[in-house]
């Protein structure tokens, strides 16, 4: 083929033929762009809302009623309140007291062993008598007691915001022991 004999010219497409596929392609990219923008904005907004409303640990109230004194047997440790409030109620012949369920060594939760009549910490082996006094293991001091008294309706009222420590002589405080 020579220069004068070139291939026949291609027909020139009309304006409608050119704009229809281009318009469809433009609109599809336009919608993809807007969808991406909305998704990114929604994700950023959800992060902001998550920051504004963080997870909150709801703890039980420090002061609560624990039933009537007659609901508790003499010489037994009642662990009904162990999970919810972190308290053991102990009734002895003279009255009642509320012990903390937190080991004074590293903060684990001891278990009451009824057959051995002692609290035993599973983490490091600290042992506590029924009174809360430590006698074995690495616990440096006895368990703490909480304020205990009777409410106007005759129910036991425990206030965990007020603690009594034996080594400071605070167990002699009348609010650390409920005389019945």
RAFEN-V371416 format. One record per pair of residues at least 24 apart in sequence whose C-alpha atoms are under 7 Angstrom apart, sorted by the first residue. I is the first residue (numbers start at 1). J is the second residue. Records with the same first field share a line. If there is no record, write none. Layout:
BEGIN
I->J / J
END
This chain:
BEGIN
60->85
62->159 / 160 / 161
63->157 / 158 / 159 / 160
64->157 / 158 / 159
65->155 / 156 / 157 / 158
66->155 / 156 / 157
67->155 / 156
68->154 / 155 / 156
69->155 / 156
94->179 / 180
95->177 / 178 / 179 / 180
96->177 / 178 / 179
97->148 / 176 / 177 / 178
98->145 / 146 / 148
99->143 / 144 / 145 / 146
100->143 / 144 / 145 / 146
103->143
104->139 / 140 / 141 / 142 / 143
105->138 / 139 / 140
142->166
145->176
146->176
147->175 / 176
148->175 / 176 / 177 / 178
149->175 / 178
END
